[in-house]
Structure formats: C-alpha cells, structure tokens
Amino acid sequence: MIIPSLSVSERYDSNVFNTPKSLLGPTNKPEDFITTVTPQINMSHTGSINSNLFVGGLITRYLHNSNLDYTGINAGGQSDLIGLANRFSQRISALNVRGTYQFTPSVSAFGATSSTNGGLGLNGGSTSGGLLDTGLVTNRVSMQRYNLGVGGSYQLTATTTLIGTFDYYKISFGNQSGGVNNPLFSTTGYQGSTTINTGITARDIVGATAAMSHYSQESSGGSSGQGTFTTIRETLDWTRLWTPKLTTFLGAGGIVTLPVGSSVPGQSVKTQLAPTFTARMTYSSFSEALKGAGSSLSPYASLPSLEGSLSPGGIMPPGAYIVSMLSSYSIYPSYAFGSGPMKTLGVGVNAIGGITPNLSGQAGMNYSHASRDLPSSSFDSVSLSTGAHYLIGPVLATLTYNWMFFSNSTDQATFNTTSTYQFSKQMVMLSLSYAFVSPTFFRTGEFGSSGTQGPTEGVSAPSGGGTESRPSGGGSGILRKE
C-alpha cells in the first residue's frame, strides 16, 4: 500500500530564532510568516514481516528572513517481525525494529516528536518521547536527529512476560542563526532495558525494570569540550486497569549516575544516587467508539511521528476522547548551555476528542524543570497548545495556536554572577493536507491510530521513564515502549 500525501501550511511565528530579542542583530527580524510545503510518501507492506515507512520533505520559505529558507527531511519506519519470530517460538509475543531520521534547522526540542498532520509545533503541549527531548530548547540551529531501536517480549508463563529493548539516539548540531552562538553539545545515547511483568489479577500487572544508559557528548561549533556519563536505573512497576476507560501506570525507584568524565575543567562528577519515577493516567472512550463505528485498525497505526510529518488520523468519531496525564522525574543529558547529567521533572496533560463526524479538537500543556551541577544551571519550559482538525471532503484543515516560554540560568564562576537566557514565543498555523488515493487517511481508527499509539496518544513518557505494559486477557503484558 502506497499513499502519497501533501500538506501546505502558513505559520506566524513571533520569534523564529528561539532567542531573547535583545540578543539579536539589528538586521534580524524575530517575527515572520513562514510557508511550508510537505510532500510525503507513506508505504506499508503486509506479510510475514509487516513494515511501514514514510519519507517527506519540509520545503520552507520565510517572508522577512529569506536567508533562513531551507529544505528539511523527515523519515521514519517500523517493522513488526512477530510473524517471522513465531516460526521459531510461539512464546515470542512481540518483536519489532524502528527508526527515524530528521534534518532541520528550526525545530524546537520540546514536544518535537509528537506532531501530526504536517504541523510544525502542532503538539507542543504533549510531553515528547525520546532520550534527547526533555524540555531543553535551543536557539535556531541546524541539527540532525537519528533514532534506531529494537524491542521484543517473551512469554515466560501464562501470566509472566519478559520485555527487552535497546535504543540508539543521536543529535548533532551545525550552524546557528541570529548572530547568537550558544554552547551546544552533539550527543549520542545508548539505552538498554529489561522488564519482567506478572499479572496478579485480571486488572493488575506488577513488575520490575532495569535499564542502563550511556551518553557521549562533544562540543559543537569549534569550541572545545567533551564528556561521557552512564546511568543505571531500577524501578518497580504497577499497571492498573481501574475501569474499561481508566488505566494508570506507576514506576518508581532509583537512578545511579556513575562517575562523570569530562575534559572541561570542573565538570567531573562523583557517583550520585537520585530517585526516579513515571506516573501516567489515561482516560479514554476510544475503544468503545471504535466498536460502535465498526472501524478497522490501520497498517500505519504504529508509524513513528516527527514534527512536520503528515500522520494518519486526527479526526475522531463524535463523542470519542482521550485524556492523558504524565509526570516523570529522571536524569537526561544536557546538550545546550552545558553538558553532563541533568535532573529533569516533566508534567504534561493532553486531551483530544471528536466533536462532529468531521471535526476534532485538541488541547495540551507541558511543564519541565531541570537542574545540573558544575557549573550550576537550571531551566524551565512551559508549553501550551490548542487546535482543531476539520475534514472538508478529502482535505484536512488544521488550525493551531502554541505558546511557549523558556528560561535558563547559569552560574558564571569566573565573574561570580548568574546569566539568564529567556524568551517566549507564539505560533499560529493553518495547514491544508491531502492524502492521495485514500479519503479515509485522516479518520482515526480507519487509516488512523488505534487509540493506544500514534498521534492521539497525547502524552508519552520520555524513554528514560521506562517501559510499561498493560493488562491483556489473562494478564499477559503488551509491549509498550515509550
């Protein structure tokens, strides 16, 4: 199955440089109108190996800052190997590989992995997933992002499941814009995790997760500085199906940061122990709405999403809704203003619902706070978003509004002072999207998501928050890697 798609958007951005306006040069205009054309190919193959893939471009033109014009690339894919794996053992209950690639000079790092339907910043109010997406926002800079991962689960007994995952992440920086050159650190991350889950009742699954992450960082832009650090995380997990509509997950434990090595004077850190947790609540009527509508799941439902990519779904059946809330605390790498481990607290809530057969609404909020040592620094990020999707025949019209605030404070030991870097921005965007040969591409539950993954998930846990499973049948776990 091959579905070409096209999205055209017009966006007003009050601060295209993601930089305090006082730091910009006299010829740089922070406010601008941006036109983006997103051609994309969506491909799916069904067989013993089920695979899906999308490849798209971001052709972007600025009205006042024509020197910022660029053409970016989005690509992502996933292969479900369970059919092949079951030839060797019926106890293998899940096996998949996945990956994404993105090149762009303008995407914010906050909520960047959850956007849908051609919208740059559309889901800014959703807590993004990924080791390198933690609320830390850089100024406008050319960057490339890579992600490769593999995950699987094995049924040990009728009620006990062993889950394993491995992920590779990389973000690399290039030229910065606006005459501002902040310290940025290209970062490579590796994370492996194992989880064992046991269904103790028809509604409860308990288990434990062990994970190890390793990060390598190197200063970008010609300045010196590099370092590495490793974390080990252990949590106890509990998934509870309270009602057919309400599900919760809680994972809590400790995370150890092994001694940090750094060539930058004063940035070596001894072994540290900190608490870590992930708490999630999802309230949804989506599965019942799908049964009533007689919808079928799409081969594109598990396709990874990137900011600016055109994803299936967006239009939910009338009365269907999903409300998700997330809170997490863990350690991630700092890749702007300073390198090294960063203790990060994130809180997010997102809601999406069907209003009429052709109209769906969405709203979200995100807050993130993080701190690091040597030199001492901290940041706060706040993001609010609201939007509506309206299907006009075969064309999906999307109107969104986003507001974001970011503040970073860093101690300057040499001068015994504290430097503050903060800005806010607003974005209003109208996009028109069309999927060729597939008039149902934008309807959730047909060519859209299943209600448990994809664009309607809303709030997703950072990868450092762990792996969770959900009750299924007699208590066996379903692999769910965020």
C-alpha positions as CSV (number, residue, x, y, z in Angstrom):
1,M,0.0,0.0,0.0
2,I,1.4,3.4,-1.1
3,I,-0.3,6.6,-0.2
4,P,1.3,9.9,-1.4
5,S,0.3,12.9,0.7
6,L,0.8,16.7,0.6
7,S,0.5,19.4,3.2
8,V,0.7,23.2,2.8
9,S,0.9,25.4,5.9
10,E,1.1,29.1,6.7
11,R,2.5,29.9,10.1
12,Y,3.0,33.1,12.1
13,D,5.9,32.9,14.5
14,S,6.7,35.7,16.9
15,N,10.3,34.5,17.5
16,V,11.7,32.4,14.7
17,F,15.2,32.4,16.3
18,N,14.1,30.9,19.7
19,T,16.3,33.6,21.2
20,P,15.9,36.7,23.5
21,K,15.1,39.5,21.1
22,S,17.7,41.7,22.9
23,L,20.5,39.4,21.7
24,L,19.6,39.6,18.0
25,G,21.4,41.6,15.5
26,P,19.8,44.8,14.0
27,T,19.1,43.1,10.7
28,N,17.4,40.0,12.2
29,K,13.6,40.2,12.4
30,P,12.2,37.9,15.1
31,E,8.6,37.9,13.8
32,D,7.9,36.3,10.5
33,F,5.4,34.4,8.3
34,I,6.6,31.0,7.1
35,T,5.2,28.9,4.3
36,T,5.9,25.2,4.4
37,V,5.2,22.6,1.7
38,T,5.4,19.0,2.9
39,P,5.3,16.3,0.2
40,Q,5.4,12.8,1.7
41,I,5.2,9.2,0.7
42,N,3.6,6.7,3.1
43,M,4.3,3.0,2.4
44,S,3.1,-0.2,4.1
45,H,3.8,-3.9,3.4
46,T,1.9,-6.8,5.0
47,G,3.2,-10.3,5.1
48,S,5.4,-12.4,7.4
49,I,7.1,-9.1,8.1
50,N,4.8,-6.2,8.4
51,S,6.6,-2.9,7.7
52,N,5.6,0.7,7.2
53,L,7.7,3.7,6.2
54,F,7.3,7.4,5.5
55,V,9.7,9.8,3.7
56,G,8.9,13.5,3.4
57,G,10.4,16.9,2.8
58,L,10.0,20.3,4.5
59,I,10.3,23.0,1.9
60,T,10.2,26.2,4.0
61,R,10.2,29.8,2.9
62,Y,10.4,32.9,5.2
63,L,8.7,36.2,4.2
64,H,11.1,38.6,6.0
65,N,14.2,36.4,6.7
66,S,14.7,34.8,3.3
67,N,18.2,33.8,4.4
68,L,16.6,31.3,6.7
69,D,14.9,29.4,3.9
70,Y,15.7,25.7,4.0
71,T,14.6,22.2,2.8
72,G,14.5,19.6,5.6
73,I,14.0,15.9,5.6
74,N,11.8,13.6,7.8
75,A,11.9,9.8,7.6
76,G,10.7,7.0,9.8
77,G,9.7,3.4,9.7
78,Q,8.9,0.3,11.7
79,S,8.9,-3.4,11.0
80,D,6.9,-5.9,13.0
81,L,8.8,-9.2,13.0
82,I,6.4,-11.3,15.1
83,G,5.3,-13.4,12.2
84,L,8.9,-14.4,11.5
85,A,9.7,-14.8,15.2
86,N,6.8,-17.2,15.8
87,R,8.3,-19.6,13.3
88,F,11.0,-20.3,15.9
89,S,8.9,-19.9,19.1
90,Q,5.2,-19.2,19.8
91,R,6.3,-17.8,23.2
92,I,7.7,-14.7,21.5
93,S,4.8,-12.2,21.9
94,A,6.4,-9.1,20.3
95,L,9.4,-8.3,18.1
96,N,9.9,-5.0,16.2
97,V,12.6,-2.7,14.9
98,R,12.1,1.1,14.4
99,G,13.9,4.2,13.3
100,T,13.6,7.9,12.5
101,Y,15.8,10.5,10.8
102,Q,15.3,14.3,10.8
103,F,17.2,17.2,9.4
104,T,16.0,20.7,10.1
105,P,17.4,24.0,11.3
106,S,14.4,25.3,13.2
107,V,12.6,22.6,15.2
108,S,12.2,23.2,19.0
109,A,13.3,20.3,21.2
110,F,10.2,20.5,23.3
111,G,7.4,18.3,22.1
112,A,9.1,17.8,18.8
113,T,8.4,14.1,18.4
114,S,4.6,14.1,18.7
115,S,3.4,16.4,15.9
116,T,0.9,15.2,13.4
117,N,-0.7,16.2,10.1
118,G,2.0,18.5,8.8
119,G,2.0,20.8,11.8
120,L,5.3,22.3,13.0
121,G,4.8,22.6,16.7
122,L,1.2,21.2,16.5
123,N,1.6,19.0,19.6
124,G,3.7,21.4,21.6
125,G,1.5,20.6,24.6
126,S,2.4,17.0,24.5
127,T,5.2,15.5,26.6
128,S,7.6,14.3,23.9
129,G,9.2,10.9,23.9
130,G,13.0,10.3,23.5
131,L,16.2,10.4,25.4
132,L,17.1,13.8,23.9
133,D,13.7,15.5,24.2
134,T,13.3,16.8,27.7
135,G,12.1,20.4,27.5
136,L,15.5,21.9,26.9
137,V,15.1,24.4,24.0
138,T,18.0,25.6,21.8
139,N,18.2,28.7,19.7
140,R,17.6,28.3,15.9
141,V,20.3,25.9,14.8
142,S,20.9,23.3,12.0
143,M,20.5,19.9,13.5
144,Q,20.2,16.2,12.6
145,R,18.5,13.6,14.8
146,Y,18.8,9.8,14.5
147,N,17.0,7.1,16.4
148,L,17.2,3.3,15.9
149,G,15.6,0.8,18.3
150,V,14.6,-2.8,18.7
151,G,12.2,-4.3,21.2
152,G,10.7,-7.7,22.0
153,S,8.8,-9.7,24.6
154,Y,8.8,-13.3,25.6
155,Q,6.0,-15.2,27.4
156,L,7.7,-17.0,30.3
157,T,4.4,-18.3,31.7
158,A,0.7,-17.7,31.1
159,T,0.9,-14.6,33.3
160,T,4.6,-13.5,33.2
161,T,6.3,-11.7,30.4
162,L,10.0,-10.7,29.8
163,I,10.4,-7.5,27.8
164,G,13.7,-6.2,26.3
165,T,14.5,-3.0,24.4
166,F,17.6,-1.3,23.0
167,D,17.7,2.2,21.6
168,Y,20.3,4.4,19.9
169,Y,19.9,8.2,19.8
170,K,22.0,10.9,18.3
171,I,21.6,14.7,17.9
172,S,24.3,16.7,16.1
173,F,24.4,20.5,15.6
174,G,25.6,22.7,12.8
175,N,25.4,26.5,12.1
176,Q,23.4,28.7,14.5
177,S,21.3,31.7,13.3
178,G,20.5,35.2,14.5
179,G,24.1,36.1,15.4
180,V,23.8,34.1,18.7
181,N,26.3,31.3,19.4
182,N,25.3,29.3,22.5
183,P,27.3,26.3,23.8
184,L,25.8,23.3,22.2
185,F,26.9,19.7,22.6
186,S,26.3,16.9,20.0
187,T,25.1,14.0,22.0
188,T,25.0,10.2,21.3
189,G,22.9,8.0,23.7
190,Y,22.5,4.2,24.1
191,Q,19.9,2.7,26.3
192,G,19.1,-1.0,27.1
193,S,16.4,-2.1,29.4
194,T,14.7,-5.3,30.6
195,T,11.3,-5.6,32.3
196,I,9.6,-8.6,33.9
197,N,5.9,-8.3,34.4
198,T,3.4,-10.6,36.1
199,G,-0.4,-10.4,36.0
200,I,-1.5,-10.9,39.6
201,T,-5.2,-10.2,38.9
202,A,-7.3,-9.6,35.8
203,R,-6.8,-5.8,36.3
204,D,-3.2,-5.6,37.8
205,I,0.3,-6.2,36.4
206,V,3.3,-5.7,38.6
207,G,6.9,-6.0,37.6
208,A,10.4,-4.5,37.7
209,T,12.6,-2.7,35.2
210,A,16.3,-2.4,34.9
211,A,17.9,0.0,32.4
212,M,21.4,1.3,31.6
213,S,22.1,4.4,29.5
214,H,25.4,5.7,28.3
215,Y,25.9,9.2,26.7
216,S,28.8,10.7,24.8
217,Q,28.9,14.4,24.3
218,E,31.2,16.7,22.2
219,S,31.0,20.5,21.9
220,S,29.8,21.8,18.5
221,G,30.8,24.9,16.6
222,G,34.6,24.6,17.0
223,S,34.8,25.1,20.8
224,S,36.5,22.6,23.0
225,G,34.9,20.2,25.5
226,Q,33.6,16.7,25.6
227,G,32.5,14.1,28.2
228,T,30.7,10.9,28.9
229,F,28.4,9.6,31.6
230,T,26.4,6.5,32.4
231,T,23.2,5.9,34.4
232,I,21.7,2.7,35.9
233,R,18.0,2.8,36.7
234,E,15.9,0.3,38.7
235,T,12.2,0.7,39.2
236,L,9.2,-1.3,40.5
237,D,6.2,-1.0,38.2
238,W,2.4,-1.3,38.6
239,T,-0.2,-1.1,35.8
240,R,-3.8,-1.0,36.9
241,L,-7.0,-1.2,34.7
242,W,-9.5,0.6,37.0
243,T,-12.3,0.6,34.6
244,P,-12.6,-0.1,30.8
245,K,-11.9,3.6,30.4
246,L,-9.3,4.4,33.1
247,T,-5.8,3.0,33.1
248,T,-2.8,4.0,35.3
249,F,0.9,3.2,35.4
250,L,3.4,3.9,38.1
251,G,7.1,3.1,38.1
252,A,9.3,4.3,40.9
253,G,12.8,3.5,42.1
254,G,16.3,4.9,42.0
255,I,18.8,6.0,39.3
256,V,22.6,6.0,39.8
257,T,24.9,8.3,37.8
258,L,28.4,6.7,37.6
259,P,31.4,9.0,37.8
260,V,31.3,11.5,35.0
261,G,34.4,12.0,32.9
262,S,35.0,15.4,31.2
263,S,37.8,17.2,29.6
264,V,36.2,20.5,30.7
265,P,37.8,21.7,34.0
266,G,35.5,21.4,36.9
267,Q,32.9,19.2,35.2
268,S,33.9,15.8,36.6
269,V,31.2,14.4,38.9
270,K,31.3,11.7,41.5
271,T,28.8,8.8,41.7
272,Q,25.3,10.1,42.6
273,L,22.0,8.5,43.6
274,A,18.7,10.1,42.9
275,P,15.0,9.0,42.9
276,T,13.2,8.4,39.6
277,F,9.5,7.8,38.8
278,T,7.0,7.8,36.0
279,A,3.3,8.2,36.7
280,R,0.6,8.1,34.0
281,M,-3.1,8.1,33.8
282,T,-5.2,7.7,30.6
283,Y,-9.0,8.1,30.5
284,S,-10.5,7.1,27.2
285,S,-13.7,6.2,25.5
286,F,-11.9,5.5,22.3
287,S,-12.1,1.7,22.1
288,E,-15.9,1.8,22.6
289,A,-16.3,4.4,19.9
290,L,-14.3,2.2,17.5
291,K,-16.5,-0.8,18.2
292,G,-19.6,1.3,17.6
293,A,-18.2,2.7,14.3
294,G,-17.1,-0.7,13.1
295,S,-13.7,0.7,12.3
296,S,-10.6,-1.4,11.5
297,L,-7.0,-0.7,12.5
298,S,-4.5,0.7,10.0
299,P,-1.1,-0.7,9.0
300,Y,0.1,2.9,9.6
301,A,-1.1,3.0,13.2
302,S,2.3,2.3,14.7
303,L,4.3,4.5,12.3
304,P,6.7,6.8,14.2
305,S,5.8,10.5,14.1
306,L,8.2,13.5,13.7
307,E,7.5,17.2,13.8
308,G,6.4,18.4,10.3
309,S,5.5,14.9,9.2
310,L,2.0,14.1,7.9
311,S,0.5,11.3,10.1
312,P,-2.8,9.3,9.8
313,G,-5.7,10.1,12.0
314,G,-6.7,13.4,13.6
315,I,-10.4,13.1,13.1
316,M,-12.0,11.1,15.9
317,P,-15.6,9.7,15.9
318,P,-18.1,12.1,17.7
319,G,-18.0,11.6,21.4
320,A,-14.7,9.7,21.4
321,Y,-12.0,11.2,23.5
322,I,-8.6,10.5,25.1
323,V,-7.3,12.4,28.2
324,S,-3.7,11.6,29.2
325,M,-1.7,12.9,32.1
326,L,2.0,12.2,32.8
327,S,4.6,13.1,35.4
328,S,8.1,11.9,35.4
329,Y,11.5,12.6,37.1
330,S,14.8,11.2,35.8
331,I,18.3,12.0,34.6
332,Y,18.9,13.0,30.9
333,P,21.8,14.6,29.1
334,S,22.1,18.4,28.9
335,Y,23.0,19.4,25.3
336,A,22.6,23.2,25.4
337,F,24.4,25.8,27.6
338,G,26.4,23.0,29.2
339,S,26.9,19.2,29.0
340,G,26.6,16.4,31.6
341,P,23.7,14.8,33.5
342,M,20.6,16.8,34.1
343,K,17.9,16.0,36.7
344,T,14.6,16.6,34.9
345,L,11.0,16.8,36.1
346,G,8.3,16.8,33.5
347,V,4.5,17.2,33.8
348,G,2.1,17.0,30.9
349,V,-1.6,16.7,30.1
350,N,-3.2,16.3,26.7
351,A,-6.8,15.9,25.5
352,I,-8.3,15.1,22.1
353,G,-11.9,14.4,21.2
354,G,-14.3,14.1,18.4
355,I,-16.9,16.9,18.2
356,T,-18.7,16.2,15.0
357,P,-18.1,13.5,12.3
358,N,-15.7,15.9,10.6
359,L,-14.4,18.0,13.5
360,S,-12.0,17.1,16.3
361,G,-10.4,19.4,18.9
362,Q,-7.2,19.1,20.9
363,A,-5.5,20.9,23.8
364,G,-2.3,20.3,25.8
365,M,0.0,21.7,28.4
366,N,3.6,20.8,29.3
367,Y,6.0,21.9,32.1
368,S,9.6,20.9,32.5
369,H,12.2,21.8,35.1
370,A,15.8,20.6,35.2
371,S,19.0,21.3,37.0
372,R,22.6,20.4,36.6
373,D,25.9,20.9,38.5
374,L,29.4,22.2,37.6
375,P,28.6,24.8,36.5
376,S,25.3,25.1,38.4
377,S,22.4,25.8,36.0
378,S,18.7,25.2,35.6
379,F,16.0,25.7,33.1
380,D,12.2,25.9,33.0
381,S,10.0,25.3,30.0
382,V,6.3,25.8,29.6
383,S,4.3,25.0,26.5
384,L,0.5,25.4,25.8
385,S,-1.3,24.4,22.7
386,T,-4.8,24.2,21.3
387,G,-6.0,23.2,17.9
388,A,-8.8,21.9,15.7
389,H,-9.0,19.5,12.8
390,Y,-11.7,19.8,10.2
391,L,-12.2,17.4,7.3
392,I,-13.5,19.2,4.2
393,G,-14.2,16.4,1.8
394,P,-10.8,14.8,1.2
395,V,-8.9,17.8,2.6
396,L,-7.9,18.1,6.3
397,A,-7.8,21.7,7.6
398,T,-5.8,22.2,10.8
399,L,-5.7,25.4,12.8
400,T,-3.4,25.5,15.9
401,Y,-2.1,28.0,18.4
402,N,1.0,27.5,20.5
403,W,2.6,29.5,23.3
404,M,6.0,28.6,24.8
405,F,8.2,30.1,27.5
406,F,11.8,29.1,28.2
407,S,14.2,30.3,30.8
408,N,17.8,29.2,31.5
409,S,20.0,30.3,34.3
410,T,23.8,29.5,34.6
411,D,26.3,30.5,37.2
412,Q,29.4,32.3,35.9
413,A,32.0,31.3,38.4
414,T,34.7,33.4,36.8
415,F,32.7,36.6,37.4
416,N,30.7,35.4,40.4
417,T,27.4,36.2,38.6
418,T,24.4,34.4,37.1
419,S,23.5,34.7,33.4
420,T,19.9,34.4,32.4
421,Y,18.6,33.4,28.9
422,Q,14.9,33.5,28.5
423,F,12.3,34.1,25.8
424,S,8.7,33.4,24.9
425,K,7.1,32.9,21.6
426,Q,3.7,32.4,20.0
427,M,2.8,30.4,16.8
428,V,-0.4,30.4,14.9
429,M,-0.7,27.9,12.0
430,L,-3.2,27.0,9.3
431,S,-2.5,23.9,7.3
432,L,-4.3,22.1,4.5
433,S,-3.4,18.4,3.9
434,Y,-4.5,15.9,1.3
435,A,-3.8,12.1,1.1
436,F,-4.0,10.8,-2.5
437,V,-6.0,7.6,-3.2
438,S,-7.1,7.4,0.5
439,P,-10.0,9.6,1.5
440,T,-10.1,7.8,5.0
441,F,-6.4,8.5,5.8
442,F,-7.3,11.2,8.3
443,R,-10.0,9.3,10.2
444,T,-8.8,7.8,13.4
445,G,-9.5,4.0,13.6
446,E,-9.6,3.6,9.8
447,F,-6.2,4.7,8.5
448,G,-5.5,6.4,11.8
449,S,-4.3,5.2,15.1
450,S,-5.8,2.5,17.3
451,G,-6.2,4.8,20.3
452,T,-3.2,3.5,22.1
453,Q,-0.4,4.8,19.9
454,G,0.3,7.4,17.3
455,P,-1.0,11.0,17.1
456,T,-3.9,10.6,19.5
457,E,-1.8,9.2,22.3
458,G,-1.2,12.8,23.5
459,V,1.1,12.4,26.5
460,S,4.0,10.0,26.1
461,A,6.8,9.2,28.6
462,P,10.4,10.1,27.9
463,S,12.4,7.0,27.2
464,G,14.2,7.3,30.5
465,G,11.0,6.8,32.3
466,G,11.0,3.2,31.4
467,T,8.9,0.5,29.7
468,E,5.4,-0.2,30.7
469,S,2.9,-3.0,29.9
470,R,-0.8,-3.1,30.1
471,P,-3.3,-5.8,31.1
472,S,-4.4,-8.0,28.3
473,G,-6.6,-11.1,28.5
474,G,-5.3,-13.4,31.3
475,G,-2.8,-10.9,32.5
476,S,0.0,-11.2,29.9
477,G,1.8,-8.0,29.0
478,I,1.6,-6.0,25.8
479,L,4.9,-4.4,24.8
480,R,4.7,-0.7,25.2
481,K,8.0,1.2,24.7
482,E,7.6,5.0,25.1
